[in-house]
């Protein structure tokens, strides 16, 4: 994996786009951050976010239905991307939101419109349009990630006043999940140990390590399950240690 934090104009340059097209043509997936990162960021954590530029939804189930509902609402997105057949990413340009507000709004909108409720963090990266999706499940025909022509938002950016309903919904859900997490800790449950057992069991069955990582990272992206600031890195470390134990 190669991760870079660069000025937008550099990423959009002909030279860098040529580099990305070459990488994608040779099997690399291309992602872009939904928000602006600090120039000196060395990772992809919430503390690295310099400014909130978007709230978003990742829609993997009933995609057409969810997009139709969104477009019929007052919260029309600025961009809708089809990341693979029937799966979508919707983005709303925003300003004036703090990171906690953006994350709460994303969580609230996911509950309202049917997006993936485990995908809400402000440091998220999404698939970039104009490149192929190289997931193994698509066999020999790798779909293009493409922007969908839909009615766009009537304003340039949404502010906190437009998103207040969703912010409140998201905060309420955070509070409920936080209480549930606290209760689980009091009961002495150790999610890390369960993640370890999950990795060992599924690797012993001969399952794809990348799929095991994906499932652990997705689970640990949710506050209800002991949220990790960098669930992908945590999942990678867990699976690598499990693989080493099996050797």
C-alpha positions as YAML, in Angstrom:
chain: A
units: angstrom
residues:
- id: 1
  name: UNK
  ca: [0.00, 0.00, 0.00]
- id: 2
  name: UNK
  ca: [1.25, 3.48, -0.87]
- id: 3
  name: UNK
  ca: [-0.23, 6.46, 0.95]
- id: 4
  name: UNK
  ca: [0.54, 10.09, 0.18]
- id: 5
  name: UNK
  ca: [-0.71, 13.44, 1.43]
- id: 6
  name: UNK
  ca: [-0.38, 15.96, -1.39]
- id: 7
  name: UNK
  ca: [-1.91, 19.28, -2.48]
- id: 8
  name: UNK
  ca: [-5.04, 18.78, -4.56]
- id: 9
  name: UNK
  ca: [-3.50, 20.57, -7.56]
- id: 10
  name: UNK
  ca: [-0.59, 18.11, -7.58]
- id: 11
  name: UNK
  ca: [-2.89, 15.09, -7.47]
- id: 12
  name: UNK
  ca: [-4.91, 16.59, -10.34]
- id: 13
  name: UNK
  ca: [-1.81, 17.23, -12.47]
- id: 14
  name: UNK
  ca: [-1.32, 15.30, -15.72]
- id: 15
  name: UNK
  ca: [1.87, 13.71, -14.42]
- id: 16
  name: UNK
  ca: [0.31, 12.37, -11.22]
- id: 17
  name: UNK
  ca: [-2.84, 11.23, -12.99]
- id: 18
  name: UNK
  ca: [-0.64, 9.30, -15.43]
- id: 19
  name: UNK
  ca: [1.05, 7.62, -12.46]
- id: 20
  name: UNK
  ca: [-2.34, 6.69, -10.96]
- id: 21
  name: UNK
  ca: [-3.66, 5.32, -14.26]
- id: 22
  name: UNK
  ca: [-0.54, 3.18, -14.64]
- id: 23
  name: UNK
  ca: [-0.87, 1.85, -11.08]
- id: 24
  name: UNK
  ca: [-4.55, 1.09, -11.57]
- id: 25
  name: UNK
  ca: [-3.95, -0.65, -14.90]
- id: 26
  name: UNK
  ca: [-1.50, -2.93, -13.09]
- id: 27
  name: UNK
  ca: [-3.89, -4.00, -10.35]
- id: 28
  name: UNK
  ca: [-3.80, -1.23, -7.75]
- id: 29
  name: UNK
  ca: [-7.02, 0.19, -6.30]
- id: 30
  name: UNK
  ca: [-7.12, 3.99, -6.09]
- id: 31
  name: UNK
  ca: [-8.68, 5.81, -3.14]
- id: 32
  name: UNK
  ca: [-8.96, 9.46, -2.12]
- id: 33
  name: UNK
  ca: [-9.66, 11.05, 1.27]
- id: 34
  name: UNK
  ca: [-13.06, 12.63, 1.77]
- id: 35
  name: UNK
  ca: [-11.53, 15.42, 3.85]
- id: 36
  name: UNK
  ca: [-8.39, 17.55, 3.87]
- id: 37
  name: UNK
  ca: [-5.39, 16.22, 5.78]
- id: 38
  name: UNK
  ca: [-2.64, 18.21, 7.44]
- id: 39
  name: UNK
  ca: [0.40, 18.68, 5.15]
- id: 40
  name: UNK
  ca: [2.67, 16.92, 7.66]
- id: 41
  name: UNK
  ca: [0.28, 14.01, 8.26]
- id: 42
  name: UNK
  ca: [2.10, 10.68, 8.34]
- id: 43
  name: UNK
  ca: [-0.99, 8.55, 8.82]
- id: 44
  name: UNK
  ca: [-4.72, 8.57, 8.39]
- id: 45
  name: UNK
  ca: [-6.15, 9.25, 11.81]
- id: 46
  name: UNK
  ca: [-8.75, 11.74, 12.96]
- id: 47
  name: UNK
  ca: [-5.99, 13.92, 14.42]
- id: 48
  name: UNK
  ca: [-4.55, 14.18, 10.90]
- id: 49
  name: UNK
  ca: [-7.72, 15.79, 9.50]
- id: 50
  name: UNK
  ca: [-7.12, 19.50, 8.83]
- id: 51
  name: UNK
  ca: [-10.63, 20.46, 7.68]
- id: 52
  name: UNK
  ca: [-13.95, 18.75, 7.07]
- id: 53
  name: UNK
  ca: [-14.94, 19.06, 3.41]
- id: 54
  name: UNK
  ca: [-17.53, 16.28, 3.04]
- id: 55
  name: UNK
  ca: [-19.96, 14.03, 4.76]
- id: 56
  name: UNK
  ca: [-20.61, 10.83, 2.86]
- id: 57
  name: UNK
  ca: [-22.38, 7.50, 2.69]
- id: 58
  name: UNK
  ca: [-20.99, 4.15, 1.64]
- id: 59
  name: UNK
  ca: [-23.95, 2.13, 0.34]
- id: 60
  name: UNK
  ca: [-23.41, -1.59, -0.20]
- id: 61
  name: UNK
  ca: [-26.94, -2.95, 0.24]
- id: 62
  name: UNK
  ca: [-30.08, -2.00, -1.70]
- id: 63
  name: UNK
  ca: [-28.04, 0.70, -3.42]
- id: 64
  name: UNK
  ca: [-30.57, 1.77, -6.02]
- id: 65
  name: UNK
  ca: [-33.31, 2.07, -3.40]
- id: 66
  name: UNK
  ca: [-31.12, 4.12, -1.05]
- id: 67
  name: UNK
  ca: [-29.97, 6.51, -3.81]
- id: 68
  name: UNK
  ca: [-33.57, 7.00, -4.97]
- id: 69
  name: UNK
  ca: [-34.61, 7.89, -1.42]
- id: 70
  name: UNK
  ca: [-31.70, 10.32, -1.04]
- id: 71
  name: UNK
  ca: [-32.51, 12.07, -4.32]
- id: 72
  name: UNK
  ca: [-36.13, 12.46, -3.28]
- id: 73
  name: UNK
  ca: [-35.09, 14.16, -0.04]
- id: 74
  name: UNK
  ca: [-34.04, 17.76, 0.59]
- id: 75
  name: UNK
  ca: [-30.45, 16.58, 1.11]
- id: 76
  name: UNK
  ca: [-29.45, 15.97, -2.50]
- id: 77
  name: UNK
  ca: [-25.75, 15.10, -2.68]
- id: 78
  name: UNK
  ca: [-23.15, 16.90, -4.75]
- id: 79
  name: UNK
  ca: [-21.68, 13.66, -6.08]
- id: 80
  name: UNK
  ca: [-22.87, 10.07, -6.45]
- id: 81
  name: UNK
  ca: [-20.34, 7.42, -7.43]
- id: 82
  name: UNK
  ca: [-21.10, 3.83, -8.41]
- id: 83
  name: UNK
  ca: [-18.13, 2.00, -6.90]
- id: 84
  name: UNK
  ca: [-19.23, -1.37, -8.31]
- id: 85
  name: UNK
  ca: [-22.50, -2.72, -9.71]
- id: 86
  name: UNK
  ca: [-25.30, -1.74, -7.32]
- id: 87
  name: UNK
  ca: [-22.95, -0.19, -4.75]
- id: 88
  name: UNK
  ca: [-22.64, 3.56, -4.32]
- id: 89
  name: UNK
  ca: [-20.80, 6.38, -2.58]
- id: 90
  name: UNK
  ca: [-22.69, 9.64, -2.01]
- id: 91
  name: UNK
  ca: [-20.89, 12.84, -0.98]
- id: 92
  name: UNK
  ca: [-22.18, 16.17, 0.31]
- id: 93
  name: UNK
  ca: [-19.87, 19.20, 0.26]
- id: 94
  name: UNK
  ca: [-19.91, 20.92, 3.66]
- id: 95
  name: UNK
  ca: [-18.28, 23.72, 5.61]
- id: 96
  name: UNK
  ca: [-18.25, 24.83, 9.23]
- id: 97
  name: UNK
  ca: [-18.45, 21.32, 10.70]
- id: 98
  name: UNK
  ca: [-16.14, 19.96, 13.35]
- id: 99
  name: UNK
  ca: [-14.88, 16.39, 13.07]
- id: 100
  name: UNK
  ca: [-17.34, 15.14, 15.76]
- id: 101
  name: UNK
  ca: [-20.22, 16.90, 13.99]
- id: 102
  name: UNK
  ca: [-19.27, 15.41, 10.63]
- id: 103
  name: UNK
  ca: [-19.00, 11.91, 12.07]
- id: 104
  name: UNK
  ca: [-22.32, 12.24, 13.87]
- id: 105
  name: UNK
  ca: [-23.99, 13.57, 10.70]
- id: 106
  name: UNK
  ca: [-22.59, 10.71, 8.62]
- id: 107
  name: UNK
  ca: [-23.86, 8.20, 11.17]
- id: 108
  name: UNK
  ca: [-27.28, 9.87, 11.28]
- id: 109
  name: UNK
  ca: [-27.59, 9.94, 7.49]
- id: 110
  name: UNK
  ca: [-26.60, 6.28, 7.28]
- id: 111
  name: UNK
  ca: [-29.47, 5.44, 9.63]
- id: 112
  name: UNK
  ca: [-31.88, 7.65, 7.71]
- id: 113
  name: UNK
  ca: [-31.05, 6.50, 4.18]
- id: 114
  name: UNK
  ca: [-29.67, 3.00, 4.62]
- id: 115
  name: UNK
  ca: [-25.91, 3.47, 4.27]
- id: 116
  name: UNK
  ca: [-23.28, 1.30, 5.92]
- id: 117
  name: UNK
  ca: [-23.43, 2.33, 9.59]
- id: 118
  name: UNK
  ca: [-19.93, 1.04, 10.29]
- id: 119
  name: UNK
  ca: [-18.41, 3.53, 7.82]
- id: 120
  name: UNK
  ca: [-18.55, 7.05, 9.25]
- id: 121
  name: UNK
  ca: [-15.10, 8.30, 10.31]
- id: 122
  name: UNK
  ca: [-13.80, 11.66, 9.09]
- id: 123
  name: UNK
  ca: [-10.46, 10.18, 7.99]
- id: 124
  name: UNK
  ca: [-12.15, 7.75, 5.59]
- id: 125
  name: UNK
  ca: [-10.92, 7.16, 2.07]
- id: 126
  name: UNK
  ca: [-13.30, 6.20, -0.75]
- id: 127
  name: UNK
  ca: [-12.73, 4.81, -4.23]
- id: 128
  name: UNK
  ca: [-11.81, 7.48, -6.75]
- id: 129
  name: UNK
  ca: [-13.91, 7.73, -9.92]
- id: 130
  name: UNK
  ca: [-12.29, 6.96, -13.25]
- id: 131
  name: UNK
  ca: [-10.42, 3.89, -12.03]
- id: 132
  name: UNK
  ca: [-11.17, 0.17, -11.98]
- id: 133
  name: UNK
  ca: [-12.27, -1.71, -8.87]
- id: 134
  name: UNK
  ca: [-9.87, -4.65, -8.47]
- id: 135
  name: UNK
  ca: [-11.76, -6.59, -5.81]
- id: 136
  name: UNK
  ca: [-11.27, -10.32, -6.32]
- id: 137
  name: UNK
  ca: [-15.02, -10.95, -6.30]
- id: 138
  name: UNK
  ca: [-15.34, -9.34, -9.73]
- id: 139
  name: UNK
  ca: [-13.35, -12.07, -11.47]
- id: 140
  name: UNK
  ca: [-11.97, -11.05, -14.86]
- id: 141
  name: UNK
  ca: [-14.26, -8.07, -15.47]
- id: 142
  name: UNK
  ca: [-13.19, -5.26, -13.18]
- id: 143
  name: UNK
  ca: [-15.87, -2.54, -13.02]
- id: 144
  name: UNK
  ca: [-15.06, 1.13, -13.43]
- id: 145
  name: UNK
  ca: [-15.78, 3.46, -10.53]
- id: 146
  name: UNK
  ca: [-17.88, 6.14, -12.16]
- id: 147
  name: UNK
  ca: [-19.81, 9.26, -11.25]
- id: 148
  name: UNK
  ca: [-23.55, 8.88, -11.77]
- id: 149
  name: UNK
  ca: [-25.49, 11.67, -13.46]
- id: 150
  name: UNK
  ca: [-28.05, 12.68, -10.83]
- id: 151
  name: UNK
  ca: [-29.84, 15.91, -9.83]
- id: 152
  name: UNK
  ca: [-27.29, 17.84, -7.81]
- id: 153
  name: UNK
  ca: [-27.67, 19.85, -4.63]
- id: 154
  name: UNK
  ca: [-29.12, 23.33, -5.13]
- id: 155
  name: UNK
  ca: [-26.49, 24.97, -2.89]
- id: 156
  name: UNK
  ca: [-22.70, 24.90, -3.10]
- id: 157
  name: UNK
  ca: [-22.15, 23.61, 0.44]
- id: 158
  name: UNK
  ca: [-24.22, 22.43, 3.36]
- id: 159
  name: UNK
  ca: [-23.60, 23.88, 6.81]
- id: 160
  name: UNK
  ca: [-24.36, 22.64, 10.36]
- id: 161
  name: UNK
  ca: [-27.82, 24.21, 10.14]
- id: 162
  name: UNK
  ca: [-28.74, 21.91, 7.24]
- id: 163
  name: UNK
  ca: [-27.39, 18.81, 8.95]
- id: 164
  name: UNK
  ca: [-28.60, 19.37, 12.51]
- id: 165
  name: UNK
  ca: [-31.23, 16.63, 12.33]
- id: 166
  name: UNK
  ca: [-28.64, 14.06, 11.29]
- id: 167
  name: UNK
  ca: [-26.05, 15.32, 13.78]
- id: 168
  name: UNK
  ca: [-28.54, 14.79, 16.61]
- id: 169
  name: UNK
  ca: [-29.49, 11.34, 15.33]
- id: 170
  name: UNK
  ca: [-25.84, 10.34, 15.13]
- id: 171
  name: UNK
  ca: [-25.02, 11.68, 18.59]
- id: 172
  name: UNK
  ca: [-27.92, 9.76, 20.13]
- id: 173
  name: UNK
  ca: [-26.66, 6.58, 18.50]
- id: 174
  name: UNK
  ca: [-23.10, 7.22, 19.66]
- id: 175
  name: UNK
  ca: [-24.35, 7.66, 23.21]
- id: 176
  name: UNK
  ca: [-26.38, 4.46, 23.15]
- id: 177
  name: UNK
  ca: [-23.51, 2.47, 21.65]
- id: 178
  name: UNK
  ca: [-21.04, 4.03, 24.08]
- id: 179
  name: UNK
  ca: [-23.18, 2.89, 27.01]
- id: 180
  name: UNK
  ca: [-23.40, -0.60, 25.53]
- id: 181
  name: UNK
  ca: [-19.62, -0.69, 25.07]
- id: 182
  name: UNK
  ca: [-19.12, 0.36, 28.70]
- id: 183
  name: UNK
  ca: [-21.42, -2.40, 29.87]
- id: 184
  name: UNK
  ca: [-19.50, -4.97, 27.83]
- id: 185
  name: UNK
  ca: [-16.22, -3.82, 29.38]
- id: 186
  name: UNK
  ca: [-17.73, -4.13, 32.87]
- id: 187
  name: UNK
  ca: [-18.65, -7.69, 32.05]
- id: 188
  name: UNK
  ca: [-14.97, -8.37, 31.35]
- id: 189
  name: UNK
  ca: [-15.35, -9.14, 27.67]
- id: 190
  name: UNK
  ca: [-12.18, -8.78, 25.63]
- id: 191
  name: UNK
  ca: [-12.90, -7.88, 22.01]
- id: 192
  name: UNK
  ca: [-9.23, -8.10, 21.06]
- id: 193
  name: UNK
  ca: [-9.14, -11.72, 22.21]
- id: 194
  name: UNK
  ca: [-12.27, -12.43, 20.17]
- id: 195
  name: UNK
  ca: [-10.68, -10.79, 17.12]
- id: 196
  name: UNK
  ca: [-7.63, -13.00, 17.61]
- id: 197
  name: UNK
  ca: [-9.77, -16.15, 17.83]
- id: 198
  name: UNK
  ca: [-11.71, -15.06, 14.76]
- id: 199
  name: UNK
  ca: [-8.51, -14.60, 12.76]
- id: 200
  name: UNK
  ca: [-7.04, -17.93, 13.89]
- id: 201
  name: UNK
  ca: [-10.23, -19.87, 13.20]
- id: 202
  name: UNK
  ca: [-10.85, -18.46, 9.74]
- id: 203
  name: UNK
  ca: [-7.21, -18.74, 8.67]
- id: 204
  name: UNK
  ca: [-7.17, -22.36, 9.79]
- id: 205
  name: UNK
  ca: [-10.16, -22.92, 7.51]
- id: 206
  name: UNK
  ca: [-8.05, -21.69, 4.61]
- id: 207
  name: UNK
  ca: [-9.93, -18.42, 4.10]
- id: 208
  name: UNK
  ca: [-8.33, -15.47, 2.29]
- id: 209
  name: UNK
  ca: [-6.32, -13.38, 4.82]
- id: 210
  name: UNK
  ca: [-7.40, -10.18, 3.07]
- id: 211
  name: UNK
  ca: [-11.05, -11.08, 3.60]
- id: 212
  name: UNK
  ca: [-10.38, -11.84, 7.27]
- id: 213
  name: UNK
  ca: [-8.70, -8.43, 7.64]
- id: 214
  name: UNK
  ca: [-11.62, -6.72, 5.92]
- id: 215
  name: UNK
  ca: [-14.16, -8.29, 8.27]
- id: 216
  name: UNK
  ca: [-12.18, -7.42, 11.43]
- id: 217
  name: UNK
  ca: [-11.58, -3.83, 10.25]
- id: 218
  name: UNK
  ca: [-15.25, -3.35, 9.42]
- id: 219
  name: UNK
  ca: [-16.31, -4.68, 12.81]
- id: 220
  name: UNK
  ca: [-13.80, -2.48, 14.64]
- id: 221
  name: UNK
  ca: [-14.92, 0.64, 12.75]
- id: 222
  name: UNK
  ca: [-18.08, 0.69, 14.86]
- id: 223
  name: UNK
  ca: [-18.12, 2.23, 18.38]
- id: 224
  name: UNK
  ca: [-20.42, -0.59, 19.45]
- id: 225
  name: UNK
  ca: [-17.56, -3.05, 19.02]
- id: 226
  name: UNK
  ca: [-14.64, -1.20, 20.58]
- id: 227
  name: UNK
  ca: [-13.80, 1.39, 17.91]
- id: 228
  name: UNK
  ca: [-10.19, 1.54, 16.77]
- id: 229
  name: UNK
  ca: [-8.79, 4.80, 15.39]
- id: 230
  name: UNK
  ca: [-7.12, 2.88, 12.59]
- id: 231
  name: UNK
  ca: [-9.15, -0.34, 12.21]
- id: 232
  name: UNK
  ca: [-7.40, -1.35, 8.97]
- id: 233
  name: UNK
  ca: [-3.97, -1.23, 10.61]
- id: 234
  name: UNK
  ca: [-5.28, -3.05, 13.68]
- id: 235
  name: UNK
  ca: [-6.83, -5.78, 11.50]
- id: 236
  name: UNK
  ca: [-3.63, -6.16, 9.47]
- id: 237
  name: UNK
  ca: [-1.54, -6.57, 12.62]
- id: 238
  name: UNK
  ca: [-3.98, -9.08, 14.13]
- id: 239
  name: UNK
  ca: [-4.03, -11.25, 11.00]
- id: 240
  name: UNK
  ca: [-0.26, -11.09, 10.48]
- id: 241
  name: UNK
  ca: [0.35, -12.23, 14.05]
- id: 242
  name: UNK
  ca: [-2.17, -15.03, 13.60]
- id: 243
  name: UNK
  ca: [-0.40, -16.12, 10.41]
- id: 244
  name: UNK
  ca: [2.97, -16.10, 12.21]
- id: 245
  name: UNK
  ca: [1.54, -18.26, 14.99]
- id: 246
  name: UNK
  ca: [0.36, -20.82, 12.45]
- id: 247
  name: UNK
  ca: [3.76, -21.20, 10.79]
...
